[in-house]
Amino acid sequence: MYSKLKQEIFILQGKLESSKVENKNLRVGQTTDLDAVKHNIDFALQNLHKIIADTNLSIRQLTSGVMSLHLVTEVLKSTGKISEAEAEKEQ
C-alpha cells in the first residue's frame, strides 16, 4: 500500500511540475491567444481537481489501512491475554 501511495505521489508531482511549466510559459507571454490561455487554465484546473481527488482517495485508503492495523493489534492483544489466562489455568 505504501509503495502504491508513493508511486501515486510521484505521478501527481509530475503533473504538478507540468502545470508549473505551463503556468510559467503563460506568464512569460508565450501564449497570447485568449482562447489558448483559457484552455490552459481549464487544463490546469482539471489537473488540480484530479490531484485533489486522487489525494483524498489516498488519504482514505491510508486511514482505512491504519484502522485495519489497529484492529489486528487489538485482536493480537486479546489472543495474547487469552493464551496467558489459559496458561495460568493449566498451572
C-alpha positions as CSV (number, residue, x, y, z in Angstrom):
1,M,0.0,0.0,0.0
2,Y,2.9,2.4,0.9
3,S,4.6,1.8,-2.5
4,K,1.3,2.4,-4.3
5,L,0.9,5.7,-2.4
6,K,4.5,6.6,-3.1
7,Q,4.0,5.9,-6.8
8,E,0.8,7.9,-6.9
9,I,2.6,10.9,-5.2
10,F,5.4,10.6,-7.8
11,I,2.8,10.8,-10.6
12,L,1.0,13.7,-9.0
13,Q,4.3,15.6,-8.5
14,G,4.9,15.1,-12.2
15,K,1.5,16.5,-13.1
16,L,2.1,19.4,-10.7
17,E,5.5,20.2,-12.4
18,S,3.9,20.1,-15.8
19,S,1.3,22.6,-14.6
20,K,4.0,24.8,-13.2
21,V,5.8,24.8,-16.5
22,E,2.6,25.7,-18.3
23,N,1.9,28.5,-15.8
24,K,5.5,29.8,-16.3
25,N,5.0,29.8,-20.0
26,L,1.8,31.7,-19.7
27,R,3.5,34.3,-17.5
28,V,6.4,34.7,-20.0
29,G,3.8,35.5,-22.6
30,Q,4.4,32.6,-25.0
31,T,0.7,32.1,-25.3
32,T,-1.1,35.3,-26.1
33,D,-4.2,33.9,-27.7
34,L,-7.0,34.3,-25.1
35,D,-8.7,31.0,-26.1
36,A,-5.4,29.2,-25.7
37,V,-4.9,30.8,-22.3
38,K,-8.5,29.8,-21.2
39,H,-7.8,26.3,-22.5
40,N,-4.5,26.1,-20.5
41,I,-6.2,27.4,-17.4
42,D,-9.1,24.8,-17.8
43,F,-6.5,22.1,-18.3
44,A,-4.6,23.2,-15.1
45,L,-7.8,23.3,-13.1
46,Q,-8.8,19.8,-14.3
47,N,-5.4,18.5,-13.3
48,L,-5.7,20.2,-9.9
49,H,-9.1,18.7,-9.3
50,K,-7.8,15.3,-10.3
51,I,-4.8,15.7,-7.9
52,I,-7.2,16.6,-5.1
53,A,-9.5,13.7,-5.8
54,D,-6.6,11.2,-6.0
55,T,-5.1,12.6,-2.8
56,N,-8.4,12.3,-1.0
57,L,-8.7,8.7,-2.1
58,S,-5.1,8.0,-1.0
59,I,-5.8,9.5,2.4
60,R,-9.0,7.5,2.8
61,Q,-7.1,4.3,1.8
62,L,-4.3,5.1,4.2
63,T,-6.8,5.8,7.0
64,S,-8.6,2.6,6.3
65,G,-5.2,0.7,6.4
66,V,-4.4,2.3,9.8
67,M,-7.8,1.3,11.2
68,S,-7.2,-2.2,10.0
69,L,-3.8,-2.3,11.7
70,H,-5.4,-1.1,14.9
71,L,-8.0,-3.9,14.7
72,V,-5.2,-6.5,14.1
73,T,-3.3,-5.1,17.1
74,E,-6.4,-5.4,19.3
75,V,-7.0,-9.0,18.1
76,L,-3.4,-9.9,18.8
77,K,-3.6,-8.4,22.3
78,S,-6.8,-10.3,23.0
79,T,-5.3,-13.5,21.7
80,G,-2.2,-13.0,24.0
81,K,-4.4,-12.3,27.0
82,I,-6.5,-15.5,26.3
83,S,-3.3,-17.5,25.9
84,E,-2.0,-16.1,29.2
85,A,-5.2,-16.9,31.0
86,E,-5.3,-20.5,29.7
87,A,-1.7,-20.9,30.7
88,E,-2.5,-19.8,34.2
89,K,-5.4,-22.2,34.4
90,E,-3.2,-25.1,33.5
91,Q,-0.7,-24.3,36.2
